[in-house]
Amino acid sequence: MNISNAVRPGDLDDDQIQARRWLILGVLCLSVFVIVIDGTIVNVALPTLVRELGATTSQLQWVVDAYTLVFAGLLLAAGSLGDRFGRKGFLIAGMALFGLFSGLGALATSPGQLIAARGAMGIGAALIFPATLAILVNVFRDPRERPKAIALWAATSGLSVALGPVSGGFLLEHFFWGSVLLVNVPIVLIAIVLIARFVPTSRDTTIQRFDPIGMLLSVVGVSLLVWAVIEGPTNGWLSITSLTAFAVSIALLVAFIRVERRSSHPMLDVSVFSNARFSAGSASVTIAFFALFGFIFMVTQYFQFVRGYGTLSAGVHTVPFAVFTGIAAPSSAKLAARFGTKRIVSLGLTMMAIGLFGAGALGADSSYLFVVLVMLFLGGGLGLVNAPATEAIMGSLSPEKAGVGSAVNDTTRELGGTLGVAIVGSLFSSVYSSSLADGVRGLGLPASALAAAKDSVGAAMVVVARTGETAGPAAGAAVKQAVDNAFMDGFRVASWVAAGVTVVGALLAYRFLPAVAGAHAATHDEVLSGAADPEVAVLHTV
């Protein structure tokens, strides 16, 4: 493969690109930071949105998931278009759209307006995310440096997720709720200037024809699947609506696979999924972000509703998660190179499972040190999983196909996060509602108040306050105790189910991921020519 055909630097020659490669990585990481942090920065604002915009639990989930739905649905198509027409242009266009709708979302006066703006932000994010990793793979050509660069990219992604709550808490403590979106605008402007100045243009020069049918099938199929997952708790997992949506989405994705397998110019070479390493890497990313987003969705509410922390305090109390992720992520590539990808990724998923089992043991008055211990396992585990699993995915493809490969990686990430919020949130809500109904029995709570309290924990806090005002402090305290107990029951069941899923992921990773980091990255030509590392070459030919 001639990589110089994949990178088209414009005013920069190849030597300049290589001299500035770490600066380019910094710009790409800034781009990743702003779109990934937005996935969790709103979590800490959810109770505020209940008070300011009157959002219901369903609307709160859509504030989080509208962004994810559009983001995930468009990723494969955006990655393919970026490969074809130029990743730098798509990166700049995506940043512009993301910044514009961030500003408009900050001005929303209703949950519907905010949800629409969040969905539009997802369009920009879909253009940005695949381009960053694709450009990285094309710029960092040295097989010894690329895993390090991917580790830093992945660390930025993981830290962004973890820093979302504390950033949101700080902003909400000092400014109006829309500041959690408005803060994106200046970051976007800075990023656009840096991208235009330093980032080289790259595209896939081997693409000869467009694949509109494959693109349409991927967008509709993935979007419908994500929608079915998000709405499953509301419609009922076994309802006609849900079953129909799942069936149609699966049919569309099967049709997508058939079209891509028969096409002479596929948008995605689906044969890569027959590579167990590629599929196991994708599954590891999916499961890690399933656990992560599910936990963050619950723990930010735990800190505010159960522990009574303010928005800033709730965010600050999540800082250990970011610290542990930041410590583990940069070293994950070196650990994978020394001990093997399968061992490090499976260890990371096992650590996350331990953290989730620990989260299920939390109580309303548990020591904060115990919460920190939970975050140690979850954050450290995520840091160990992200980069090696991403390298397993990207190393299976040639740099020309990096955009679509990145899109697959990102789609699994977003699908995992969506499943985490939807399934973990659904389990939590079901157990919480049932437990609350049992807990307040005999307390004389009016049916309308009980219905409101079961609808959301935020509404339950309002019911607690009103009960204290009308029936006395003792009655209010009794209802608060019932709400806390119900919340922790939901937290426990949801955490343990997520832990079980993560254990399965650890077993799959150990079974199918490569024993040696980078073993999958050697091409057939490199093996024959002897350019690949001997140990890598041997593994590649097995």
N, C-alpha and C positions, 0 to 999 in steps of 0.2 A: 504494500500500500504506500502510495506517495502522499505523505501527510501535508506537504506543501500545497497540494491541490485542495485540501480541506480547509486550510486557513488562508484567508485572503485579506491581508493586513492593510490595504489601502495605502496611506501615507507612511506606514511603518514597515520596515523590512523585517525579515525573520530574526535577525540578530537583535534588533530593538525589542521585538516581542519577548524574546527569551531573557533579555536583560531586565525587562519590566514585569516578568511573569508573576512575581510575588505581589507587586503593586496591583496588577490586574486581578489577582486572587482577592486582594483586599476590597476592590470595587465590587466584585461579584458577591463577596460575603455581605457587604453592605446592602446589596439588592435583595439577597436572601433574608437578611435580618428583618427588613421592614415588612415583607409580606408574611413571613412565618410568625413573627410576634403578634401580627394582627389576628391570627387564629386563636390566641389565648388572652390577649389583652382585654377583650370584651368580657371574659368570664367573670372577672372581679367586679364588673359594672352591672352584672345581671340583677342583683338586688336593687341597685339604683334605678334601673330601667323599670322595675316594678313600680317604684314610687313616682318617677318622673313622667313615664309614658303610659303607665297602667298596663304593662305587658303581662300576659298570662304565661303559664309554664310552657305551653305549646309555642307561643310567640318567642319566648326566650330561647328555646331550642332552635327556632328558625333564624334568630339573630346570629347564632353560632353556625348553623348548618347551611344557610343560604349561600354564604361565602364558600363553604366547602363543596356544596353541590355543583355550583358553576365551575369552580376551580377544578374539581376532579373530572367533571364531564368533558371539559375542553382540553385537558392536558395532552392526551395523545394527539389530537388534531393540531394543537398549538406547537407541540414538539416537531411534528412532521412538517408543518408550514415553515417553522424556523429553519429546519434543515434545508428546505428547498429554496427559500427566498432570502435567507440571511438572518443569523441569530442576533446580531447586534441591533438591527433595525427593530426586531420584535421585542428585544429587551427594552429599548427606549420607548417604543409605543406602549408596552405594558406598564412601564413606570408612570407614563403620562396618564393613562386611564386610571391606574390605581390611585394616584394623587388626586385627580379630579373628583372621583366618586367618594374618596375619603372625606374631602371637604364638603361635598353635598350631604353625605351621611351625617356629618357632625351637626348639620342644620335641621335634621329631621324633627318633626313635631308629633309623629305617631309611630307605633311599632311597624306598620306597613311600609312607611317611607324608609325607615331604617333598614328593614329587611331587603327592600328593593335596592338600596344603595350598596348593601353588603354583597348582594348578588352581582351587581355590576363591578364591584371591586374584584370579585372572583375572576372576571374576564381578564383584567390586567394581570392578576397573579398567575393565571394560566399561561400567559405569554412570557412571563418573567422566569418562572422556576425552571422549566426545561432548558432555557437558553443559558442559564448560569452554569449548570453542570456540564452542558455540551461544550461550551466555550472552554471551561476548565480542562476537560479531557483533551481538547485539541491544542491548548497552550502547553500543558504539562505532558511532554512526550516521553521523558525519561521514566522508565518503569520503576525506578527507585524513588523518584520524587512524586509521582502521581498519587500513590497511596497517602503520602503526607498531606498533599494538597486537598485530597478528598476528605481526609480526617479533619482538617481545619474547616472545610465547607460544612461537613456534617456537624462539627462542634458548634458552628455558628447557628445551624438549624436547631440543634438541640437546646442551646442556650437561649435562643429566641423564644422557643416554646416555654421554657422555664421562667424567663424574665418577664413574660407577658403580664402575669398577675401583679408583680411588684411595680412595674411601670404604670399599669392601669391604676393601681391603688394610690400611687404618688400623685398622678394627675387628678384623680377624683377627689383627693383630699384638698387640693388647692384650686381646682378649676371646675367648670361645669362638665357634665357627663360626656358631651361631644368632644372634649379634649382628647379622649382615647383614640379618636379617629383623626382629628385635626392635626395631631402631632406628626402624622405621616407626611403631610404636605412639604414642610421644609426638608425633611430627609430625602424625599423623592426628588426635589429640585437639585439638591447637592449630588445625588446619585446620577441623575441624567447628565449633568455637566462632566462628571468623572468618567462615565461610560463613553460619552462622545469623544473625550480627550484621550483615553488610555486603552479602551477595550478594542481588540481587533475584530474585524468581521470574519465570520466563518460560515460555511454552508457545505452541504453535501453535493459535490460536483458530479456524482454518479447518477443522480435522479434525472431521468429522461422524460417521464410522463407523470401527470397528476393522478391521484387516486380518490376522486370525489365520493364514490360509493363507499369505500372503506372508511373514509373520514366521517361521512354521515352516519353510518352504522355504529361507529365507535362513540360518537357524541351522544346519539340518542340512547344507545344501549347502556353506556356507563351512567349517563344522567338518570335514566329511568331506574336503574339498579340502586343508585344512591338515594333517589327519592323514595323508593319502596322501603329501604332500610330506615330512613328518617321518619317516615309516616307510619311505619309498622306499629309502634306503640299506640298511636292515636286511632288508626283504622282497625287494629287487631291483626296479629301476625297471621291468623288463619282466616281472615275475612276474605270475601270475594275480591275486594279491591286490591288487597296486598298480594294474594295469590296470583291474580291476573297480572299485576305489575311485575312480579318476580318472573312469571312465566314468559311474558313478552320480552323483558330485558334479557333473559337467558337466551331466548330464541334469536334476538337481534345480535347478541354477542357470538352465538354459534354461527350465524350467517356471516358476521364479520370475519371469523376465523376461516370459514370456507372460501370467502371472496379473497382474502389475503393469501391463502395457500395456493389458489389457482392463478393469482395475478402475476404478470411478468414485471410489474412495478408496484409491489405492495407498500402501503404506508408503514406497516410493521411486519417484519419477517417473523411470523408467529412460530416458526420452527425453533426459535430460541427458547421457547418454553419447554421444549423436549429436553433441554439441558437442565438436569436436576439442580445444578449449582445456581443457575439463573433463577429458577423457580423457587428454590429454597431461600435465596437471598431476598427475593420479592416477598415471600411469605414471612420472613423474619422482620422485615421493615413494617409490613402490615400489622403483625401482632404486637410489635413494640409500640407502635403509635396507637393501636387499639387500647392497650393498657394505659398509655400515657394520657391520652385525651379523656378517657373515662375517669381516671383518677383526678385529673385537674378539674373536670366538671363538678365533681363532688366535693373535693377538698376546699375549693374557694368558698363554697356555700357553707361547709362545715365550720370554717374559721369565722365567718360572719354571723351565721344564724345560730349555731350551737355555742361557739366560744365567745360570741359577742364582740369580736374585733371590728374596728372600723375598716374602711376600704384600704387605707394605706397600711395599717397594721397587718391586715390579712395578706396583702402583697408581700410585705417584709418577711412575714413568717414562712413564705414559700422560697425565700432566698437560698436556704441550704440545698434545695433541689437543684438550682442553677449552679451552685458552687460544686456539688458533687458531679454533675454532668460535665462541667467545665474541666474538672480535674481528670476525669476518666477519658473523655473524648480524644484529646490530642495524643494520648499515649496508646490508643486502641490499635492504630496501624502498626506500631512497633511490636505490640504484644501479639497481634495476629501474625506478623512476619516471624516471630520467634516461636510461638506456641501453636500456630495454625488457626485459620479462620474459623473452622468448625468449633474449636474449643473456646475461643474468645466470644463468638456470637452466642453459642449455647450457654456459656457462663453468664453473659449479660442478661439473657432472657430468664435464666434461673434466678439471678439476683432480683429481677423485676418481679418474678412470681413470689419470692420470699417477701419483698416489700408489700405486695398486694395482700398476702396472707396476714402480714402485720397490720396493714390498714384495716382489715376486717376485725382485728382485735381491739381497735381503738374504742374508747368510750367518750362520753361527753366531757368528762373531767380528767381524761388521761394526761399524763405529764407531757409537756411539749418536747422533752428530750426523746420520748418514745416516738413522737411524730417525726422528729429529725432523723431517728434511726430508720424509720420507714422511707423517708426521702433519700437517705444514704443508699439504700438498696435500689430504689427506683431510679434515681438520678444516675448513680454509678452504672447501673445495668444498661440504661439507655445509652450512656456514653460509650460503652463497650460494643453495643450492637450496631449503631448507626453507620459508622464509617466502614468497617469491614464488610457488612452486608451490602452497602452501596458499591464498594469496590468489586464485590462478587458479581453484581449486576452489570456494572459498566465495563468491567474487564471482559465480559462475554461478547462484546460488540466491537466493531471497528470504530475508530474515531469519527468517520463520516456519518455513522448512524447514531452518534452520541445524543442527538436531540430526542429521537424517539426512545432511545434507551433511558435517557433521563426522565422522559415523560412516563415511562413504565414505572420507574422508581418512584416518581412523585405521585403517580396515580395510586399505587399501592399504599403510599404514606397517607394520602388524603382519604382513601377508602377505609384504611385502618382507623384513622381519627374519627371519621363519620360513624363507623360501626361502634367505636368506643362510646361516643356521646349518645347514639341512638339506643344501643343494646344495654349498656351500663345504666344510662339514664332511664330506660324503660323498666329495667329490673328494680332500680332504686325507687322509682315512682310507684310501681305496683306494690312493693313491700311496704313503703312508707304509708301509702293510703290505707292499706288494710290494717296495719299496726296502729295507725292513728285512730281509726274508727273504734278499735278495741280499747285503746288507751284512754279515750275520753268518755267511754261508756260510764254512766253514773255521775258525770260531772254537770249534767244539765245544759250542755252546749246546744244552742238552737240548730236546727237542721241546716239552715242557710249558712250559718257560721262554720259548721262542720264541712259543708260542701266546699266553701271557699278555702278552708285550711287544707283540705285534701288536694285542692287544685295546684297549690304551690307552697313551698316552705315560706316564701316571702309573704304570701297572703296569711299564712298561719301566724306569722309574727304580728301582723295587724290584729288578728283575732285575739291573740294573747294580750296585746295592749288594751284593746277595748273591753275584754273580759275583766282585766284588772281595774279598769275605770268604773265599770257598771256593777260588778259583783264583788269587788274587793281584791286586795293584793293576794290573798291566799288562793282565791279562785284562779287568778291570772297565773300564779306560780304553778298551780296544779296542771293547767293547760300547757304551760311552757314545758313542764316535765314530760308530759305526754308527747309533745311535739319532738322534743330532744330524743326521747326513747325511740320514737317511730323513725326519726332521721337516722339514728345509729343502726337500727334494724335494717333499713334499706341500704345504708353504706356497707354493712357487713356482708349481706348476701351478694351485692353487686361486686364488691372487692374480691370475694372468694371465687365467684364465677370467672372474673377476669384473670385471677391467678391460675385457675385451671386451664384456661385457654393459653396462657403464657407458658405453662409447663409443656403443653403439647408442642408449642412453637420451638421450645428448647430442644425437644427430642428430634423434631424434624431437621432443625439446623445441624445437630450433631450427626445425623444420618446422611445428609445430602450435601452439605457445604464442603468445599475443598479442604484437605488437611493442611495445605500450605497456602498462605496468602499470596495472591497473584498467580497461582498456578493456572488459572483459567484464562489469564490475559495473553499468553503467548499465542501468536497466530501460527497457522500451518507453515507459512513461509519462514517465520523466525525459527521454528523447530528444525526445518530442513537445512537452513543456512547455518544453524548453530549459534544464532544471535541471541536466542533466549537463554536464560539461566539454565544450566544443566539439570538441576532438580526440577525446575519448572517444566523443561522440555520432556523429561521422563514422564511426569504426571500428565502432561498434555497428550502424550501418545498412548497412554494406558486406555 
